Amino acid sequence: MATATKVQSCATTACTFNDGGCTALAITISGQNAAECGTFTTLDARSQNPAEAQVGACHLLECKHNEGLMCTNASINVAAGAECADYEVA
């Protein structure tokens, strides 16, 4: 059974899901030119979810931490531009 990767930190303060840390239940890492948080959104509200976010899926097959579309890191950090800071090409 796979274990989900924890979102350790998120520096994207403009995201609706960042309220002192990522409050989405799960995020998706995707992107055409970079490892981006596909869950990033800006709305006139803040998520009040008390959950600790996890990586639900990773669409970047070339990342060395991707196994079967799941992140194998214990945790990741999301940078200010909504990029996965732990992304590494295999």
N, C-alpha and C positions, 0 to 999 in steps of 0.2 A: 504494500500500500504506500503510495507516494505521500510525502508530507509537504505542505505548502510552505513557500518561502516568505518569510516575514519582511514587510517593508519597514526597515530600521529607521529611516528618516526621509523626510521630504522637504526640500527647500523651495518648492514651488508655491509661494504664499498666495498667488493669484488664483489658485485652484479652489473650487468650491469644496472639495473634499479635504483640504488642508485646514485644520483647526487645531494648531499646536501639534500637528502630526497628521498622517494620512488616516482619514476616518472612513474610507470606502471599505466595504467588506472584502473586496478583491479588486485588483487592477490587472489590466492587460498590457503587456509590453509589446509594442508593434512599431511600425515606421518604415518608410521607404528608404531614407538616407541616414537614419540614425536610430538608436534604441530609444524610442519615445514612450512615455506613459500614454497609452491609448484611452485611458479613463479620465485624463485631464479635461476639465471643463470650467468655464467661468460663467457664473450665474449671479443674480442679485440675492444670493442666500448662501448660507454655510451649512454643511452637513453636521448634524449634531449626533451622529452615530458614535456610540462609545467603543465600537469595535477596533481592534488592531488590524490594519490592512495586511493582506497577503497577496502574492502574485498568483492570480488565477490561471493565467496562460501567458506563454511567450511565443510570439510569432516569428522570432528571429532564429531561424534554423542554424545560421552560421555561428551563433554564440556558443562558446565552449561550455557554458553552464546550462544549455538547453538539451534536455533529453525527453523525447516524445512530447514536445511542446510544453514541457514543464521546466521551471527553473530549479536547478539542483543546488544553488547557493543556500546557505543557512538563512541569509538575509541580504537585502539590497538597499541601496540608497538612491533616492531620486534627486537629481540636481535641480538648481533653480530654473533651468530651461525645460523642465519636465523630461530630462533624459535619464535613462538608467545608468548610473555612474559605475556600475559593476559589469557592464557589457564588455565582453572580450571576444574577438574573432578567434575561432579555433584554428 
